Amino acid sequence: MNKIKAYIALTRLDRPIGIYLVLWPALWALWLASDGFPNLWLLIVFIAGAVLMRSAGCVINDYADRNFDGHVQRTCRRPLATGEISAKQALLFFAVLCLIAFGLVLTLNVLTIVLSFVAVALAALYPFMKRHTYWPQAFLGAAFAWAIPMAFAAVQNELPWQVWPVFAATMIWSLIYDTAYAVGDKEDDLKIGVKSTAILFGRYTPEIIALFQLLMWLLLLWMAELFTLGWPYYVSLGVVAVAFITHFFQLKKNDSDIAFRVFLQNHWIGLAVLIGIVIDKAL
């Protein structure tokens, strides 16, 4: 039982916020690509895929950070840091999760299968980027946003150019919430030599996040034209605007606990956009 709890902690299944952050944009893409309610099997595959690949991402992240997590207060009790799970067991578990996800992808078309290899590469690459660049959040964004082209490929068996504004909005969103998340780790990251956008932006972090928020909102607005979305979607954009403004003033307080709450609240933004799309396509 203790081992099961350790694997649950390793995959963060007890903290599903990361699943939501992957899942909501994937569902945006499925609804937009289908111009309405998507095929039920595709819905099952992408929901299960979000759970599996987010879990796999957590595993490979903890493997990459196994020599650092013990020195950080927030992560010192993670299973790899405490030795409850070995590095070899973690790598094997990562491979198993990826294989299960790949088994689901094999039920889809060839283009989606090809794109899935990029998804695995991005998921495996991201955790190691924080050693080499101040922009690991951009790699996380690319990994999370890769569900967008995969969803369009699964539905339409092609990648129309309209995919990429949605991809860009999702990637920028990751820069917003993961930079807020990194604010809480900034002091520990500086001590152990790990890089992040929160360190790079320094005292200008709230203002730079605000620029990302504006850019994302404009991309979401552009999506209304690209996919002929109506008033329910515009209502959701109003909700997003209010949330972004609120988060900006919260981040200006320069408090790590508040910044972490901003990170947690961000998934409601993705859900608001999804609800706007779903209602619009249902009318």
Salt bridges, closest charged atoms under 4 A:
ASP35 OD1 - LYS281 NZ 2.67
ASP62 OD1 - ARG12 NH2 2.83
ASP62 OD1 - ARG78 NH1 3.26
ASP65 OD2 - LYS130 NZ 3.11
ASP65 OD1 - ARG131 NH2 2.73
ASP69 OD2 - ARG78 NH1 3.73
ASP185 OD2 - ARG74 NH2 2.27
GLU207 OE2 - LYS252 NZ 2.71
